């Protein structure tokens, strides 16, 4: 089991520094800005790890149950991102895409929130990066039930992927603190 955890953690670290972090990187980087809570970046990453693990396991269980190809989640994510991008370019498509979501209640997510909810949302967006580990989970889930080894693999991968993201979040907060300090002393400088 330790080998599975190590493989998952190393795979997560590699994923955490790969180009697939680019969609969530700006949000993670600026997660600590304008927040009075020092723990906010940690809460964002904790939420990301939780939702990433749950969505990955649920997705792999669904793929196994439906006997879908291992890349199905990746392709669904790519098609969704492409549609959203095209919706940003073409307003009629944007209105069509927004129509099903118009009935959902809208809440403002300000900096007074803890950040855990933001992390939960980011984790769901980050799932397509699970590529190799998701394939391993799907194969294992298809041959057996999702049990302790699969849970350990998923948790270790999520923690490994979260570590570089936490570094980015803390770096963003430090840069913001330095910029704020510079602005306060700008006249003297």
Helices and strands as residue ranges (DSSP letters): H 2-16, G 19-21, H 22-29, H 40-66, H 72-89, H 91-99, H 116-126, G 127-130, H 131-143, H 148-184
